[in-house]
């Protein structure tokens, strides 16, 4: 009885090749008690993505910034 490779192994290998994001935040207090927040988002495994092509040309991500205490979305933007 010939049994091929498990579908689980293929699934795990494919999941490891999905896009990984690196996110960094910086903040500073400005004039009149305003807060400036800078968010930098980049692909951490871009070399793997170019080699394996697991994320297509139309791949994108959505950045959401929300206030957890009042359940309000403050900022939303499609990136990449």
mmJSON file of the N, C-alpha and C atoms, coordinates in Angstrom:
{"data_MODEL":{"atom_site":{
"group_PDB":["ATOM","ATOM","ATOM","ATOM","ATOM","ATOM","ATOM","ATOM","ATOM","ATOM","ATOM","ATOM","ATOM","ATOM","ATOM","ATOM","ATOM","ATOM","ATOM","ATOM","ATOM","ATOM","ATOM","ATOM","ATOM","ATOM","ATOM","ATOM","ATOM","ATOM","ATOM","ATOM","ATOM","ATOM","ATOM","ATOM","ATOM","ATOM","ATOM","ATOM","ATOM","ATOM","ATOM","ATOM","ATOM","ATOM","ATOM","ATOM","ATOM","ATOM","ATOM","ATOM","ATOM","ATOM","ATOM","ATOM","ATOM","ATOM","ATOM","ATOM","ATOM","ATOM","ATOM","ATOM","ATOM","ATOM","ATOM","ATOM","ATOM","ATOM","ATOM","ATOM","ATOM","ATOM","ATOM","ATOM","ATOM","ATOM","ATOM","ATOM","ATOM","ATOM","ATOM","ATOM","ATOM","ATOM","ATOM","ATOM","ATOM","ATOM","ATOM","ATOM","ATOM","ATOM","ATOM","ATOM","ATOM","ATOM","ATOM","ATOM","ATOM","ATOM","ATOM","ATOM","ATOM","ATOM","ATOM","ATOM","ATOM","ATOM","ATOM","ATOM","ATOM","ATOM","ATOM","ATOM","ATOM","ATOM","ATOM","ATOM","ATOM","ATOM","ATOM","ATOM","ATOM","ATOM","ATOM","ATOM","ATOM","ATOM","ATOM","ATOM","ATOM","ATOM","ATOM","ATOM","ATOM","ATOM","ATOM","ATOM","ATOM","ATOM","ATOM","ATOM","ATOM","ATOM","ATOM","ATOM","ATOM","ATOM","ATOM","ATOM","ATOM","ATOM","ATOM","ATOM","ATOM","ATOM","ATOM","ATOM","ATOM","ATOM","ATOM","ATOM","ATOM","ATOM","ATOM","ATOM","ATOM","ATOM","ATOM","ATOM","ATOM","ATOM","ATOM","ATOM","ATOM","ATOM","ATOM","ATOM","ATOM","ATOM","ATOM","ATOM","ATOM","ATOM","ATOM","ATOM","ATOM","ATOM","ATOM","ATOM","ATOM","ATOM","ATOM","ATOM","ATOM","ATOM","ATOM","ATOM","ATOM","ATOM","ATOM","ATOM","ATOM","ATOM","ATOM","ATOM","ATOM","ATOM","ATOM","ATOM","ATOM","ATOM","ATOM","ATOM","ATOM","ATOM","ATOM","ATOM","ATOM","ATOM","ATOM","ATOM","ATOM","ATOM","ATOM","ATOM","ATOM","ATOM","ATOM","ATOM","ATOM","ATOM","ATOM","ATOM","ATOM","ATOM","ATOM","ATOM"],
"id":[1,2,3,4,5,6,7,8,9,10,11,12,13,14,15,16,17,18,19,20,21,22,23,24,25,26,27,28,29,30,31,32,33,34,35,36,37,38,39,40,41,42,43,44,45,46,47,48,49,50,51,52,53,54,55,56,57,58,59,60,61,62,63,64,65,66,67,68,69,70,71,72,73,74,75,76,77,78,79,80,81,82,83,84,85,86,87,88,89,90,91,92,93,94,95,96,97,98,99,100,101,102,103,104,105,106,107,108,109,110,111,112,113,114,115,116,117,118,119,120,121,122,123,124,125,126,127,128,129,130,131,132,133,134,135,136,137,138,139,140,141,142,143,144,145,146,147,148,149,150,151,152,153,154,155,156,157,158,159,160,161,162,163,164,165,166,167,168,169,170,171,172,173,174,175,176,177,178,179,180,181,182,183,184,185,186,187,188,189,190,191,192,193,194,195,196,197,198,199,200,201,202,203,204,205,206,207,208,209,210,211,212,213,214,215,216,217,218,219,220,221,222,223,224,225,226,227,228,229,230,231,232,233,234,235,236,237,238,239,240],
"type_symbol":["N","C","C","N","C","C","N","C","C","N","C","C","N","C","C","N","C","C","N","C","C","N","C","C","N","C","C","N","C","C","N","C","C","N","C","C","N","C","C","N","C","C","N","C","C","N","C","C","N","C","C","N","C","C","N","C","C","N","C","C","N","C","C","N","C","C","N","C","C","N","C","C","N","C","C","N","C","C","N","C","C","N","C","C","N","C","C","N","C","C","N","C","C","N","C","C","N","C","C","N","C","C","N","C","C","N","C","C","N","C","C","N","C","C","N","C","C","N","C","C","N","C","C","N","C","C","N","C","C","N","C","C","N","C","C","N","C","C","N","C","C","N","C","C","N","C","C","N","C","C","N","C","C","N","C","C","N","C","C","N","C","C","N","C","C","N","C","C","N","C","C","N","C","C","N","C","C","N","C","C","N","C","C","N","C","C","N","C","C","N","C","C","N","C","C","N","C","C","N","C","C","N","C","C","N","C","C","N","C","C","N","C","C","N","C","C","N","C","C","N","C","C","N","C","C","N","C","C","N","C","C","N","C","C","N","C","C","N","C","C"],
"label_atom_id":["N","CA","C","N","CA","C","N","CA","C","N","CA","C","N","CA","C","N","CA","C","N","CA","C","N","CA","C","N","CA","C","N","CA","C","N","CA","C","N","CA","C","N","CA","C","N","CA","C","N","CA","C","N","CA","C","N","CA","C","N","CA","C","N","CA","C","N","CA","C","N","CA","C","N","CA","C","N","CA","C","N","CA","C","N","CA","C","N","CA","C","N","CA","C","N","CA","C","N","CA","C","N","CA","C","N","CA","C","N","CA","C","N","CA","C","N","CA","C","N","CA","C","N","CA","C","N","CA","C","N","CA","C","N","CA","C","N","CA","C","N","CA","C","N","CA","C","N","CA","C","N","CA","C","N","CA","C","N","CA","C","N","CA","C","N","CA","C","N","CA","C","N","CA","C","N","CA","C","N","CA","C","N","CA","C","N","CA","C","N","CA","C","N","CA","C","N","CA","C","N","CA","C","N","CA","C","N","CA","C","N","CA","C","N","CA","C","N","CA","C","N","CA","C","N","CA","C","N","CA","C","N","CA","C","N","CA","C","N","CA","C","N","CA","C","N","CA","C","N","CA","C","N","CA","C","N","CA","C","N","CA","C","N","CA","C","N","CA","C","N","CA","C","N","CA","C","N","CA","C"],
"label_alt_id":[null,null,null,null,null,null,null,null,null,null,null,null,null,null,null,null,null,null,null,null,null,null,null,null,null,null,null,null,null,null,null,null,null,null,null,null,null,null,null,null,null,null,null,null,null,null,null,null,null,null,null,null,null,null,null,null,null,null,null,null,null,null,null,null,null,null,null,null,null,null,null,null,null,null,null,null,null,null,null,null,null,null,null,null,null,null,null,null,null,null,null,null,null,null,null,null,null,null,null,null,null,null,null,null,null,null,null,null,null,null,null,null,null,null,null,null,null,null,null,null,null,null,null,null,null,null,null,null,null,null,null,null,null,null,null,null,null,null,null,null,null,null,null,null,null,null,null,null,null,null,null,null,null,null,null,null,null,null,null,null,null,null,null,null,null,null,null,null,null,null,null,null,null,null,null,null,null,null,null,null,null,null,null,null,null,null,null,null,null,null,null,null,null,null,null,null,null,null,null,null,null,null,null,null,null,null,null,null,null,null,null,null,null,null,null,null,null,null,null,null,null,null,null,null,null,null,null,null,null,null,null,null,null,null,null,null,null,null,null,null],
"label_comp_id":["UNK","UNK","UNK","UNK","UNK","UNK","UNK","UNK","UNK","UNK","UNK","UNK","UNK","UNK","UNK","UNK","UNK","UNK","UNK","UNK","UNK","UNK","UNK","UNK","UNK","UNK","UNK","UNK","UNK","UNK","UNK","UNK","UNK","UNK","UNK","UNK","UNK","UNK","UNK","UNK","UNK","UNK","UNK","UNK","UNK","UNK","UNK","UNK","UNK","UNK","UNK","UNK","UNK","UNK","UNK","UNK","UNK","UNK","UNK","UNK","UNK","UNK","UNK","UNK","UNK","UNK","UNK","UNK","UNK","UNK","UNK","UNK","UNK","UNK","UNK","UNK","UNK","UNK","UNK","UNK","UNK","UNK","UNK","UNK","UNK","UNK","UNK","UNK","UNK","UNK","UNK","UNK","UNK","UNK","UNK","UNK","UNK","UNK","UNK","UNK","UNK","UNK","UNK","UNK","UNK","UNK","UNK","UNK","UNK","UNK","UNK","UNK","UNK","UNK","UNK","UNK","UNK","UNK","UNK","UNK","UNK","UNK","UNK","UNK","UNK","UNK","UNK","UNK","UNK","UNK","UNK","UNK","UNK","UNK","UNK","UNK","UNK","UNK","UNK","UNK","UNK","UNK","UNK","UNK","UNK","UNK","UNK","UNK","UNK","UNK","UNK","UNK","UNK","UNK","UNK","UNK","UNK","UNK","UNK","UNK","UNK","UNK","UNK","UNK","UNK","UNK","UNK","UNK","UNK","UNK","UNK","UNK","UNK","UNK","UNK","UNK","UNK","UNK","UNK","UNK","UNK","UNK","UNK","UNK","UNK","UNK","UNK","UNK","UNK","UNK","UNK","UNK","UNK","UNK","UNK","UNK","UNK","UNK","UNK","UNK","UNK","UNK","UNK","UNK","UNK","UNK","UNK","UNK","UNK","UNK","UNK","UNK","UNK","UNK","UNK","UNK","UNK","UNK","UNK","UNK","UNK","UNK","UNK","UNK","UNK","UNK","UNK","UNK","UNK","UNK","UNK","UNK","UNK","UNK","UNK","UNK","UNK","UNK","UNK","UNK"],
"label_asym_id":["A","A","A","A","A","A","A","A","A","A","A","A","A","A","A","A","A","A","A","A","A","A","A","A","A","A","A","A","A","A","A","A","A","A","A","A","A","A","A","A","A","A","A","A","A","A","A","A","A","A","A","A","A","A","A","A","A","A","A","A","A","A","A","A","A","A","A","A","A","A","A","A","A","A","A","A","A","A","A","A","A","A","A","A","A","A","A","A","A","A","A","A","A","A","A","A","A","A","A","A","A","A","A","A","A","A","A","A","A","A","A","A","A","A","A","A","A","A","A","A","A","A","A","A","A","A","A","A","A","A","A","A","A","A","A","A","A","A","A","A","A","A","A","A","A","A","A","A","A","A","A","A","A","A","A","A","A","A","A","A","A","A","A","A","A","A","A","A","A","A","A","A","A","A","A","A","A","A","A","A","A","A","A","A","A","A","A","A","A","A","A","A","A","A","A","A","A","A","A","A","A","A","A","A","A","A","A","A","A","A","A","A","A","A","A","A","A","A","A","A","A","A","A","A","A","A","A","A","A","A","A","A","A","A","A","A","A","A","A","A"],
"label_entity_id":["1","1","1","1","1","1","1","1","1","1","1","1","1","1","1","1","1","1","1","1","1","1","1","1","1","1","1","1","1","1","1","1","1","1","1","1","1","1","1","1","1","1","1","1","1","1","1","1","1","1","1","1","1","1","1","1","1","1","1","1","1","1","1","1","1","1","1","1","1","1","1","1","1","1","1","1","1","1","1","1","1","1","1","1","1","1","1","1","1","1","1","1","1","1","1","1","1","1","1","1","1","1","1","1","1","1","1","1","1","1","1","1","1","1","1","1","1","1","1","1","1","1","1","1","1","1","1","1","1","1","1","1","1","1","1","1","1","1","1","1","1","1","1","1","1","1","1","1","1","1","1","1","1","1","1","1","1","1","1","1","1","1","1","1","1","1","1","1","1","1","1","1","1","1","1","1","1","1","1","1","1","1","1","1","1","1","1","1","1","1","1","1","1","1","1","1","1","1","1","1","1","1","1","1","1","1","1","1","1","1","1","1","1","1","1","1","1","1","1","1","1","1","1","1","1","1","1","1","1","1","1","1","1","1","1","1","1","1","1","1"],
"label_seq_id":[1,1,1,2,2,2,3,3,3,4,4,4,5,5,5,6,6,6,7,7,7,8,8,8,9,9,9,10,10,10,11,11,11,12,12,12,13,13,13,14,14,14,15,15,15,16,16,16,17,17,17,18,18,18,19,19,19,20,20,20,21,21,21,22,22,22,23,23,23,24,24,24,25,25,25,26,26,26,27,27,27,28,28,28,29,29,29,30,30,30,31,31,31,32,32,32,33,33,33,34,34,34,35,35,35,36,36,36,37,37,37,38,38,38,39,39,39,40,40,40,41,41,41,42,42,42,43,43,43,44,44,44,45,45,45,46,46,46,47,47,47,48,48,48,49,49,49,50,50,50,51,51,51,52,52,52,53,53,53,54,54,54,55,55,55,56,56,56,57,57,57,58,58,58,59,59,59,60,60,60,61,61,61,62,62,62,63,63,63,64,64,64,65,65,65,66,66,66,67,67,67,68,68,68,69,69,69,70,70,70,71,71,71,72,72,72,73,73,73,74,74,74,75,75,75,76,76,76,77,77,77,78,78,78,79,79,79,80,80,80],
"pdbx_PDB_ins_code":[null,null,null,null,null,null,null,null,null,null,null,null,null,null,null,null,null,null,null,null,null,null,null,null,null,null,null,null,null,null,null,null,null,null,null,null,null,null,null,null,null,null,null,null,null,null,null,null,null,null,null,null,null,null,null,null,null,null,null,null,null,null,null,null,null,null,null,null,null,null,null,null,null,null,null,null,null,null,null,null,null,null,null,null,null,null,null,null,null,null,null,null,null,null,null,null,null,null,null,null,null,null,null,null,null,null,null,null,null,null,null,null,null,null,null,null,null,null,null,null,null,null,null,null,null,null,null,null,null,null,null,null,null,null,null,null,null,null,null,null,null,null,null,null,null,null,null,null,null,null,null,null,null,null,null,null,null,null,null,null,null,null,null,null,null,null,null,null,null,null,null,null,null,null,null,null,null,null,null,null,null,null,null,null,null,null,null,null,null,null,null,null,null,null,null,null,null,null,null,null,null,null,null,null,null,null,null,null,null,null,null,null,null,null,null,null,null,null,null,null,null,null,null,null,null,null,null,null,null,null,null,null,null,null,null,null,null,null,null,null],
"Cartn_x":[0.846,0.0,0.891,0.857,1.693,0.967,1.527,0.932,1.871,1.333,2.138,2.366,2.977,3.242,1.931,1.947,0.77,0.448,-0.819,-1.236,-0.859,-0.765,-0.385,1.009,1.934,3.304,3.348,2.569,2.511,1.9,0.855,0.194,1.15,1.889,2.835,3.938,4.474,5.543,5.028,3.8,3.227,2.984,2.511,2.264,3.549,4.646,5.923,6.411,5.864,6.288,5.333,4.381,3.478,4.219,3.721,4.391,4.494,5.654,5.88,6.159,5.495,5.62,6.431,7.19,7.925,7.265,6.889,6.17,6.919,7.121,7.754,6.943,6.891,6.131,7.047,6.905,7.57,6.534,6.687,5.741,6.466,5.859,6.389,5.232,5.403,4.378,4.726,3.757,3.969,3.363,3.143,2.544,1.085,0.589,-0.816,-1.258,-0.36,-0.646,-1.116,-0.57,-0.879,0.147,-0.251,0.621,0.888,2.156,2.546,2.993,2.356,2.692,3.162,4.32,4.847,4.862,4.238,4.141,4.912,5.875,6.633,6.334,5.882,5.542,6.339,7.038,7.807,7.737,8.016,8.043,9.371,9.301,10.509,11.136,10.335,10.862,10.669,11.046,10.823,11.618,12.786,13.585,12.882,12.276,11.527,10.318,9.663,8.476,8.829,9.967,10.386,10.779,11.324,11.762,10.586,9.704,8.634,7.321,7.141,5.931,4.645,4.647,3.433,2.465,2.962,2.084,2.078,0.912,0.805,1.012,0.903,1.095,0.046,-1.131,-2.208,-2.254,-1.224,-1.177,-1.151,-1.913,-1.909,-2.229,-2.108,-2.414,-3.232,-3.923,-4.746,-4.236,-3.912,-3.464,-4.656,-4.98,-6.069,-5.505,-5.87,-5.516,-6.834,-7.01,-8.299,-8.114,-9.16,-9.226,-9.96,-9.229,-9.799,-10.841,-10.675,-11.608,-12.991,-13.055,-14.361,-14.754,-13.958,-14.239,-14.473,-13.557,-13.658,-12.4,-12.578,-11.441,-11.029,-9.782,-9.266,-8.702,-8.033,-7.368,-7.405,-7.625,-7.633,-7.041,-6.084,-5.45,-4.922,-5.128,-4.581,-3.119,-2.233,-0.804,-0.249,0.871,1.601,0.967],
"Cartn_y":[-1.172,0.0,1.234,1.992,3.187,4.393,4.983,6.167,7.34,8.402,9.593,10.412,11.574,12.443,12.977,13.248,13.752,15.172,15.466,16.821,17.82,17.358,18.235,18.8,18.001,18.473,19.584,19.443,20.479,21.751,21.603,22.744,23.493,22.773,23.399,24.118,23.496,24.121,25.407,25.369,26.548,27.662,27.321,28.33,29.016,28.295,28.892,29.9,29.83,30.74,31.922,32.098,33.247,34.521,35.671,36.93,37.136,37.597,37.951,39.451,40.117,41.569,41.982,43.046,43.664,45.018,45.264,46.483,47.217,48.512,49.319,50.589,51.046,52.242,53.219,54.492,55.552,56.633,57.312,58.367,59.536,60.701,61.902,62.845,63.635,64.596,65.939,66.509,67.776,68.94,70.006,71.211,70.965,71.646,71.592,70.174,69.439,68.077,67.139,67.313,66.384,65.257,64.125,62.95,62.568,62.465,62.051,60.595,59.746,58.321,57.97,57.319,56.879,55.361,54.779,53.328,52.91,52.01,51.476,49.995,49.599,48.206,47.753,46.629,46.105,44.583,44.023,42.563,42.051,41.112,40.574,39.471,38.765,37.645,37.877,39.044,39.381,38.472,38.028,37.113,35.785,35.249,33.999,34.175,35.316,35.567,35.696,36.29,36.422,35.062,34.202,32.881,31.916,31.867,30.88,31.364,32.661,33.23,32.807,32.785,32.419,33.586,34.811,35.988,36.558,36.634,37.09,38.589,39.044,40.463,41.34,40.804,41.588,41.461,40.877,40.735,42.114,42.28,43.537,43.251,44.27,44.157,45.382,45.265,46.358,46.751,48.018,48.549,49.18,48.672,49.214,49.726,50.933,51.486,51.79,51.22,51.343,51.673,52.21,52.481,51.302,50.493,49.286,49.584,50.664,50.956,51.364,52.024,52.454,51.733,50.754,49.968,50.839,51.789,52.693,52.552,52.418,52.398,53.843,54.162,55.517,55.73,54.702,54.838,53.483,53.514,52.297,52.638,51.801,52.056,50.755,50.566,49.411,49.726,48.815,49.034,47.922,48.156,47.246,47.139],
"Cartn_z":[0.0,0.0,0.0,-1.082,-1.167,-0.609,0.411,1.03,0.778,0.18,-0.099,1.161,0.958,2.109,2.667,3.915,4.601,4.145,3.986,3.612,4.705,5.926,7.035,6.869,6.344,6.133,5.096,4.033,3.002,3.583,4.373,5.001,5.916,6.732,7.668,6.908,5.85,5.064,4.395,3.871,3.224,4.236,5.419,6.453,6.892,6.904,7.282,6.249,5.032,3.969,3.789,4.683,4.624,5.018,4.626,4.973,6.483,6.917,8.32,8.367,9.271,9.355,10.576,10.401,11.496,11.743,12.978,13.331,14.433,14.242,15.283,15.488,16.72,17.091,17.815,17.482,18.245,18.515,19.629,19.963,20.618,20.482,21.128,21.431,22.46,22.853,22.231,21.512,20.829,21.579,20.849,21.425,21.766,22.744,23.17,23.535,24.158,24.614,23.5,22.298,21.214,21.212,20.742,20.711,19.265,18.895,17.556,17.627,16.826,16.794,15.392,15.313,14.028,14.019,13.004,12.872,11.623,11.776,10.654,10.517,9.343,9.073,7.86,7.98,6.851,6.838,5.671,5.542,6.087,7.007,7.624,6.783,5.989,5.208,3.712,3.229,1.822,0.883,1.299,0.473,0.25,1.307,1.18,0.271,0.364,-0.448,-1.926,-2.221,-3.614,-4.194,-3.353,-3.816,-3.958,-2.973,-2.942,-3.555,-3.71,-4.317,-3.605,-2.267,-1.528,-1.397,-1.547,-1.529,-2.939,-3.542,-4.92,-5.068,-6.312,-6.62,-5.952,-5.716,-5.114,-3.595,-2.998,-1.543,-0.898,0.173,0.91,2.37,3.174,4.6,5.002,6.087,6.59,7.971,8.14,9.426,10.122,11.292,12.102,13.417,13.783,15.083,15.777,16.959,17.632,19.105,19.68,21.112,21.749,22.475,23.046,24.119,24.855,25.948,25.436,24.277,23.767,22.472,22.044,20.839,19.606,19.382,18.248,17.39,16.071,15.157,14.896,15.228,15.088,13.685,13.162,11.86,11.16,9.865,9.058,7.705,7.242,5.96,5.374,4.077,3.373,3.053,3.394,3.167,2.292,1.713,0.822,-0.494],
"occupancy":[1.0,1.0,1.0,1.0,1.0,1.0,1.0,1.0,1.0,1.0,1.0,1.0,1.0,1.0,1.0,1.0,1.0,1.0,1.0,1.0,1.0,1.0,1.0,1.0,1.0,1.0,1.0,1.0,1.0,1.0,1.0,1.0,1.0,1.0,1.0,1.0,1.0,1.0,1.0,1.0,1.0,1.0,1.0,1.0,1.0,1.0,1.0,1.0,1.0,1.0,1.0,1.0,1.0,1.0,1.0,1.0,1.0,1.0,1.0,1.0,1.0,1.0,1.0,1.0,1.0,1.0,1.0,1.0,1.0,1.0,1.0,1.0,1.0,1.0,1.0,1.0,1.0,1.0,1.0,1.0,1.0,1.0,1.0,1.0,1.0,1.0,1.0,1.0,1.0,1.0,1.0,1.0,1.0,1.0,1.0,1.0,1.0,1.0,1.0,1.0,1.0,1.0,1.0,1.0,1.0,1.0,1.0,1.0,1.0,1.0,1.0,1.0,1.0,1.0,1.0,1.0,1.0,1.0,1.0,1.0,1.0,1.0,1.0,1.0,1.0,1.0,1.0,1.0,1.0,1.0,1.0,1.0,1.0,1.0,1.0,1.0,1.0,1.0,1.0,1.0,1.0,1.0,1.0,1.0,1.0,1.0,1.0,1.0,1.0,1.0,1.0,1.0,1.0,1.0,1.0,1.0,1.0,1.0,1.0,1.0,1.0,1.0,1.0,1.0,1.0,1.0,1.0,1.0,1.0,1.0,1.0,1.0,1.0,1.0,1.0,1.0,1.0,1.0,1.0,1.0,1.0,1.0,1.0,1.0,1.0,1.0,1.0,1.0,1.0,1.0,1.0,1.0,1.0,1.0,1.0,1.0,1.0,1.0,1.0,1.0,1.0,1.0,1.0,1.0,1.0,1.0,1.0,1.0,1.0,1.0,1.0,1.0,1.0,1.0,1.0,1.0,1.0,1.0,1.0,1.0,1.0,1.0,1.0,1.0,1.0,1.0,1.0,1.0,1.0,1.0,1.0,1.0,1.0,1.0,1.0,1.0,1.0,1.0,1.0,1.0],
"B_iso_or_equiv":[0.0,0.0,0.0,0.0,0.0,0.0,0.0,0.0,0.0,0.0,0.0,0.0,0.0,0.0,0.0,0.0,0.0,0.0,0.0,0.0,0.0,0.0,0.0,0.0,0.0,0.0,0.0,0.0,0.0,0.0,0.0,0.0,0.0,0.0,0.0,0.0,0.0,0.0,0.0,0.0,0.0,0.0,0.0,0.0,0.0,0.0,0.0,0.0,0.0,0.0,0.0,0.0,0.0,0.0,0.0,0.0,0.0,0.0,0.0,0.0,0.0,0.0,0.0,0.0,0.0,0.0,0.0,0.0,0.0,0.0,0.0,0.0,0.0,0.0,0.0,0.0,0.0,0.0,0.0,0.0,0.0,0.0,0.0,0.0,0.0,0.0,0.0,0.0,0.0,0.0,0.0,0.0,0.0,0.0,0.0,0.0,0.0,0.0,0.0,0.0,0.0,0.0,0.0,0.0,0.0,0.0,0.0,0.0,0.0,0.0,0.0,0.0,0.0,0.0,0.0,0.0,0.0,0.0,0.0,0.0,0.0,0.0,0.0,0.0,0.0,0.0,0.0,0.0,0.0,0.0,0.0,0.0,0.0,0.0,0.0,0.0,0.0,0.0,0.0,0.0,0.0,0.0,0.0,0.0,0.0,0.0,0.0,0.0,0.0,0.0,0.0,0.0,0.0,0.0,0.0,0.0,0.0,0.0,0.0,0.0,0.0,0.0,0.0,0.0,0.0,0.0,0.0,0.0,0.0,0.0,0.0,0.0,0.0,0.0,0.0,0.0,0.0,0.0,0.0,0.0,0.0,0.0,0.0,0.0,0.0,0.0,0.0,0.0,0.0,0.0,0.0,0.0,0.0,0.0,0.0,0.0,0.0,0.0,0.0,0.0,0.0,0.0,0.0,0.0,0.0,0.0,0.0,0.0,0.0,0.0,0.0,0.0,0.0,0.0,0.0,0.0,0.0,0.0,0.0,0.0,0.0,0.0,0.0,0.0,0.0,0.0,0.0,0.0,0.0,0.0,0.0,0.0,0.0,0.0,0.0,0.0,0.0,0.0,0.0,0.0],
"pdbx_formal_charge":[null,null,null,null,null,null,null,null,null,null,null,null,null,null,null,null,null,null,null,null,null,null,null,null,null,null,null,null,null,null,null,null,null,null,null,null,null,null,null,null,null,null,null,null,null,null,null,null,null,null,null,null,null,null,null,null,null,null,null,null,null,null,null,null,null,null,null,null,null,null,null,null,null,null,null,null,null,null,null,null,null,null,null,null,null,null,null,null,null,null,null,null,null,null,null,null,null,null,null,null,null,null,null,null,null,null,null,null,null,null,null,null,null,null,null,null,null,null,null,null,null,null,null,null,null,null,null,null,null,null,null,null,null,null,null,null,null,null,null,null,null,null,null,null,null,null,null,null,null,null,null,null,null,null,null,null,null,null,null,null,null,null,null,null,null,null,null,null,null,null,null,null,null,null,null,null,null,null,null,null,null,null,null,null,null,null,null,null,null,null,null,null,null,null,null,null,null,null,null,null,null,null,null,null,null,null,null,null,null,null,null,null,null,null,null,null,null,null,null,null,null,null,null,null,null,null,null,null,null,null,null,null,null,null,null,null,null,null,null,null],
"auth_seq_id":[1,1,1,2,2,2,3,3,3,4,4,4,5,5,5,6,6,6,7,7,7,8,8,8,9,9,9,10,10,10,11,11,11,12,12,12,13,13,13,14,14,14,15,15,15,16,16,16,17,17,17,18,18,18,19,19,19,20,20,20,21,21,21,22,22,22,23,23,23,24,24,24,25,25,25,26,26,26,27,27,27,28,28,28,29,29,29,30,30,30,31,31,31,32,32,32,33,33,33,34,34,34,35,35,35,36,36,36,37,37,37,38,38,38,39,39,39,40,40,40,41,41,41,42,42,42,43,43,43,44,44,44,45,45,45,46,46,46,47,47,47,48,48,48,49,49,49,50,50,50,51,51,51,52,52,52,53,53,53,54,54,54,55,55,55,56,56,56,57,57,57,58,58,58,59,59,59,60,60,60,61,61,61,62,62,62,63,63,63,64,64,64,65,65,65,66,66,66,67,67,67,68,68,68,69,69,69,70,70,70,71,71,71,72,72,72,73,73,73,74,74,74,75,75,75,76,76,76,77,77,77,78,78,78,79,79,79,80,80,80],
"auth_comp_id":["UNK","UNK","UNK","UNK","UNK","UNK","UNK","UNK","UNK","UNK","UNK","UNK","UNK","UNK","UNK","UNK","UNK","UNK","UNK","UNK","UNK","UNK","UNK","UNK","UNK","UNK","UNK","UNK","UNK","UNK","UNK","UNK","UNK","UNK","UNK","UNK","UNK","UNK","UNK","UNK","UNK","UNK","UNK","UNK","UNK","UNK","UNK","UNK","UNK","UNK","UNK","UNK","UNK","UNK","UNK","UNK","UNK","UNK","UNK","UNK","UNK","UNK","UNK","UNK","UNK","UNK","UNK","UNK","UNK","UNK","UNK","UNK","UNK","UNK","UNK","UNK","UNK","UNK","UNK","UNK","UNK","UNK","UNK","UNK","UNK","UNK","UNK","UNK","UNK","UNK","UNK","UNK","UNK","UNK","UNK","UNK","UNK","UNK","UNK","UNK","UNK","UNK","UNK","UNK","UNK","UNK","UNK","UNK","UNK","UNK","UNK","UNK","UNK","UNK","UNK","UNK","UNK","UNK","UNK","UNK","UNK","UNK","UNK","UNK","UNK","UNK","UNK","UNK","UNK","UNK","UNK","UNK","UNK","UNK","UNK","UNK","UNK","UNK","UNK","UNK","UNK","UNK","UNK","UNK","UNK","UNK","UNK","UNK","UNK","UNK","UNK","UNK","UNK","UNK","UNK","UNK","UNK","UNK","UNK","UNK","UNK","UNK","UNK","UNK","UNK","UNK","UNK","UNK","UNK","UNK","UNK","UNK","UNK","UNK","UNK","UNK","UNK","UNK","UNK","UNK","UNK","UNK","UNK","UNK","UNK","UNK","UNK","UNK","UNK","UNK","UNK","UNK","UNK","UNK","UNK","UNK","UNK","UNK","UNK","UNK","UNK","UNK","UNK","UNK","UNK","UNK","UNK","UNK","UNK","UNK","UNK","UNK","UNK","UNK","UNK","UNK","UNK","UNK","UNK","UNK","UNK","UNK","UNK","UNK","UNK","UNK","UNK","UNK","UNK","UNK","UNK","UNK","UNK","UNK","UNK","UNK","UNK","UNK","UNK","UNK"],
"auth_asym_id":["A","A","A","A","A","A","A","A","A","A","A","A","A","A","A","A","A","A","A","A","A","A","A","A","A","A","A","A","A","A","A","A","A","A","A","A","A","A","A","A","A","A","A","A","A","A","A","A","A","A","A","A","A","A","A","A","A","A","A","A","A","A","A","A","A","A","A","A","A","A","A","A","A","A","A","A","A","A","A","A","A","A","A","A","A","A","A","A","A","A","A","A","A","A","A","A","A","A","A","A","A","A","A","A","A","A","A","A","A","A","A","A","A","A","A","A","A","A","A","A","A","A","A","A","A","A","A","A","A","A","A","A","A","A","A","A","A","A","A","A","A","A","A","A","A","A","A","A","A","A","A","A","A","A","A","A","A","A","A","A","A","A","A","A","A","A","A","A","A","A","A","A","A","A","A","A","A","A","A","A","A","A","A","A","A","A","A","A","A","A","A","A","A","A","A","A","A","A","A","A","A","A","A","A","A","A","A","A","A","A","A","A","A","A","A","A","A","A","A","A","A","A","A","A","A","A","A","A","A","A","A","A","A","A","A","A","A","A","A","A"],
"auth_atom_id":["N","CA","C","N","CA","C","N","CA","C","N","CA","C","N","CA","C","N","CA","C","N","CA","C","N","CA","C","N","CA","C","N","CA","C","N","CA","C","N","CA","C","N","CA","C","N","CA","C","N","CA","C","N","CA","C","N","CA","C","N","CA","C","N","CA","C","N","CA","C","N","CA","C","N","CA","C","N","CA","C","N","CA","C","N","CA","C","N","CA","C","N","CA","C","N","CA","C","N","CA","C","N","CA","C","N","CA","C","N","CA","C","N","CA","C","N","CA","C","N","CA","C","N","CA","C","N","CA","C","N","CA","C","N","CA","C","N","CA","C","N","CA","C","N","CA","C","N","CA","C","N","CA","C","N","CA","C","N","CA","C","N","CA","C","N","CA","C","N","CA","C","N","CA","C","N","CA","C","N","CA","C","N","CA","C","N","CA","C","N","CA","C","N","CA","C","N","CA","C","N","CA","C","N","CA","C","N","CA","C","N","CA","C","N","CA","C","N","CA","C","N","CA","C","N","CA","C","N","CA","C","N","CA","C","N","CA","C","N","CA","C","N","CA","C","N","CA","C","N","CA","C","N","CA","C","N","CA","C","N","CA","C","N","CA","C","N","CA","C","N","CA","C","N","CA","C","N","CA","C"],
"pdbx_PDB_model_num":[1,1,1,1,1,1,1,1,1,1,1,1,1,1,1,1,1,1,1,1,1,1,1,1,1,1,1,1,1,1,1,1,1,1,1,1,1,1,1,1,1,1,1,1,1,1,1,1,1,1,1,1,1,1,1,1,1,1,1,1,1,1,1,1,1,1,1,1,1,1,1,1,1,1,1,1,1,1,1,1,1,1,1,1,1,1,1,1,1,1,1,1,1,1,1,1,1,1,1,1,1,1,1,1,1,1,1,1,1,1,1,1,1,1,1,1,1,1,1,1,1,1,1,1,1,1,1,1,1,1,1,1,1,1,1,1,1,1,1,1,1,1,1,1,1,1,1,1,1,1,1,1,1,1,1,1,1,1,1,1,1,1,1,1,1,1,1,1,1,1,1,1,1,1,1,1,1,1,1,1,1,1,1,1,1,1,1,1,1,1,1,1,1,1,1,1,1,1,1,1,1,1,1,1,1,1,1,1,1,1,1,1,1,1,1,1,1,1,1,1,1,1,1,1,1,1,1,1,1,1,1,1,1,1,1,1,1,1,1,1]
}}}
